[in-house]
Amino acid sequence: MKRFYVFKDGMQQGSMSSKEEAIELIRRRQKRETHPILRSEYSIIEGEEEFIPYLTQLEQPKKKREMER
């Protein structure tokens, strides 16, 4: 699944499913900033989100199970 990750001063603030939503989030946060000197730097990174499930005891590699004994 493609995601757009929003960063503020190098810290992740959230992720959106479309670039337009990510830009909208940035614009809303920029409106709240009042002083010009304290303005933050925003960036967007496009990437793939992939979920990695946990291995069950039966699926773990043999070597690892043997080492635990």
CNS distance restraints for C-alpha pairs under 8 A (distance, minus, plus):
assign (resid   1 and name CA) (resid  48 and name CA) 5.54 0.50 0.50
assign (resid   1 and name CA) (resid  49 and name CA) 5.36 0.50 0.50
assign (resid   1 and name CA) (resid  50 and name CA) 7.06 0.50 0.50
assign (resid   2 and name CA) (resid  17 and name CA) 6.75 0.50 0.50
assign (resid   2 and name CA) (resid  46 and name CA) 7.20 0.50 0.50
assign (resid   2 and name CA) (resid  47 and name CA) 5.73 0.50 0.50
assign (resid   2 and name CA) (resid  48 and name CA) 4.57 0.50 0.50
assign (resid   2 and name CA) (resid  49 and name CA) 6.15 0.50 0.50
assign (resid   3 and name CA) (resid  15 and name CA) 6.33 0.50 0.50
assign (resid   3 and name CA) (resid  16 and name CA) 5.74 0.50 0.50
assign (resid   3 and name CA) (resid  17 and name CA) 4.93 0.50 0.50
assign (resid   3 and name CA) (resid  18 and name CA) 6.83 0.50 0.50
assign (resid   3 and name CA) (resid  46 and name CA) 5.90 0.50 0.50
assign (resid   3 and name CA) (resid  47 and name CA) 5.48 0.50 0.50
assign (resid   3 and name CA) (resid  48 and name CA) 5.98 0.50 0.50
assign (resid   3 and name CA) (resid  49 and name CA) 6.42 0.50 0.50
assign (resid   4 and name CA) (resid  15 and name CA) 5.39 0.50 0.50
assign (resid   4 and name CA) (resid  16 and name CA) 5.17 0.50 0.50
assign (resid   4 and name CA) (resid  17 and name CA) 6.13 0.50 0.50
assign (resid   4 and name CA) (resid  18 and name CA) 6.36 0.50 0.50
assign (resid   4 and name CA) (resid  19 and name CA) 6.12 0.50 0.50
assign (resid   4 and name CA) (resid  22 and name CA) 6.53 0.50 0.50
assign (resid   4 and name CA) (resid  44 and name CA) 6.29 0.50 0.50
assign (resid   4 and name CA) (resid  45 and name CA) 5.61 0.50 0.50
assign (resid   4 and name CA) (resid  46 and name CA) 4.53 0.50 0.50
assign (resid   4 and name CA) (resid  47 and name CA) 6.38 0.50 0.50
assign (resid   5 and name CA) (resid  12 and name CA) 7.05 0.50 0.50
assign (resid   5 and name CA) (resid  13 and name CA) 7.70 0.50 0.50
assign (resid   5 and name CA) (resid  14 and name CA) 5.95 0.50 0.50
assign (resid   5 and name CA) (resid  15 and name CA) 4.27 0.50 0.50
assign (resid   5 and name CA) (resid  16 and name CA) 6.51 0.50 0.50
assign (resid   5 and name CA) (resid  22 and name CA) 7.45 0.50 0.50
assign (resid   5 and name CA) (resid  44 and name CA) 5.45 0.50 0.50
assign (resid   5 and name CA) (resid  45 and name CA) 5.08 0.50 0.50
assign (resid   5 and name CA) (resid  46 and name CA) 6.29 0.50 0.50
assign (resid   5 and name CA) (resid  47 and name CA) 7.57 0.50 0.50
assign (resid   6 and name CA) (resid  12 and name CA) 5.88 0.50 0.50
assign (resid   6 and name CA) (resid  13 and name CA) 5.55 0.50 0.50
assign (resid   6 and name CA) (resid  14 and name CA) 5.41 0.50 0.50
assign (resid   6 and name CA) (resid  15 and name CA) 5.83 0.50 0.50
assign (resid   6 and name CA) (resid  16 and name CA) 7.88 0.50 0.50
assign (resid   6 and name CA) (resid  22 and name CA) 6.43 0.50 0.50
assign (resid   6 and name CA) (resid  26 and name CA) 7.65 0.50 0.50
assign (resid   6 and name CA) (resid  42 and name CA) 7.15 0.50 0.50
assign (resid   6 and name CA) (resid  43 and name CA) 5.92 0.50 0.50
assign (resid   6 and name CA) (resid  44 and name CA) 4.74 0.50 0.50
assign (resid   6 and name CA) (resid  45 and name CA) 6.72 0.50 0.50
assign (resid   7 and name CA) (resid  11 and name CA) 5.20 0.50 0.50
assign (resid   7 and name CA) (resid  12 and name CA) 4.32 0.50 0.50
assign (resid   7 and name CA) (resid  13 and name CA) 5.40 0.50 0.50
assign (resid   7 and name CA) (resid  14 and name CA) 7.38 0.50 0.50
assign (resid   7 and name CA) (resid  42 and name CA) 5.54 0.50 0.50
assign (resid   7 and name CA) (resid  43 and name CA) 5.17 0.50 0.50
assign (resid   7 and name CA) (resid  44 and name CA) 6.22 0.50 0.50
assign (resid   8 and name CA) (resid  12 and name CA) 6.40 0.50 0.50
assign (resid   8 and name CA) (resid  13 and name CA) 6.42 0.50 0.50
assign (resid   8 and name CA) (resid  40 and name CA) 6.41 0.50 0.50
assign (resid   8 and name CA) (resid  41 and name CA) 5.72 0.50 0.50
assign (resid   8 and name CA) (resid  42 and name CA) 4.57 0.50 0.50
assign (resid   8 and name CA) (resid  43 and name CA) 6.65 0.50 0.50
assign (resid   9 and name CA) (resid  40 and name CA) 6.00 0.50 0.50
assign (resid   9 and name CA) (resid  41 and name CA) 5.14 0.50 0.50
assign (resid   9 and name CA) (resid  42 and name CA) 6.26 0.50 0.50
assign (resid  10 and name CA) (resid  42 and name CA) 7.93 0.50 0.50
assign (resid  15 and name CA) (resid  22 and name CA) 7.14 0.50 0.50
assign (resid  16 and name CA) (resid  21 and name CA) 6.10 0.50 0.50
assign (resid  16 and name CA) (resid  22 and name CA) 5.60 0.50 0.50
assign (resid  17 and name CA) (resid  21 and name CA) 7.18 0.50 0.50
assign (resid  17 and name CA) (resid  22 and name CA) 7.92 0.50 0.50
assign (resid  18 and name CA) (resid  22 and name CA) 6.50 0.50 0.50
assign (resid  19 and name CA) (resid  23 and name CA) 6.22 0.50 0.50
assign (resid  20 and name CA) (resid  24 and name CA) 6.12 0.50 0.50
assign (resid  21 and name CA) (resid  25 and name CA) 6.23 0.50 0.50
assign (resid  22 and name CA) (resid  26 and name CA) 6.38 0.50 0.50
assign (resid  22 and name CA) (resid  44 and name CA) 7.42 0.50 0.50
assign (resid  23 and name CA) (resid  27 and name CA) 6.16 0.50 0.50
assign (resid  24 and name CA) (resid  28 and name CA) 6.24 0.50 0.50
assign (resid  25 and name CA) (resid  29 and name CA) 6.36 0.50 0.50
assign (resid  26 and name CA) (resid  30 and name CA) 6.07 0.50 0.50
assign (resid  26 and name CA) (resid  42 and name CA) 7.02 0.50 0.50
assign (resid  27 and name CA) (resid  31 and name CA) 6.25 0.50 0.50
assign (resid  28 and name CA) (resid  32 and name CA) 6.90 0.50 0.50
assign (resid  29 and name CA) (resid  33 and name CA) 6.93 0.50 0.50
assign (resid  30 and name CA) (resid  39 and name CA) 7.82 0.50 0.50
assign (resid  30 and name CA) (resid  40 and name CA) 7.97 0.50 0.50
assign (resid  33 and name CA) (resid  38 and name CA) 7.52 0.50 0.50
assign (resid  33 and name CA) (resid  39 and name CA) 6.43 0.50 0.50
assign (resid  34 and name CA) (resid  38 and name CA) 7.85 0.50 0.50
assign (resid  34 and name CA) (resid  39 and name CA) 7.95 0.50 0.50
assign (resid  35 and name CA) (resid  39 and name CA) 6.74 0.50 0.50
assign (resid  55 and name CA) (resid  59 and name CA) 5.69 0.50 0.50
assign (resid  55 and name CA) (resid  60 and name CA) 6.07 0.50 0.50
assign (resid  56 and name CA) (resid  60 and name CA) 6.49 0.50 0.50
assign (resid  60 and name CA) (resid  64 and name CA) 7.05 0.50 0.50
assign (resid  60 and name CA) (resid  65 and name CA) 7.01 0.50 0.50
assign (resid  61 and name CA) (resid  65 and name CA) 6.69 0.50 0.50
assign (resid  62 and name CA) (resid  66 and name CA) 6.21 0.50 0.50
assign (resid  63 and name CA) (resid  67 and name CA) 6.21 0.50 0.50
assign (resid  64 and name CA) (resid  68 and name CA) 6.40 0.50 0.50
assign (resid  65 and name CA) (resid  69 and name CA) 7.03 0.50 0.50
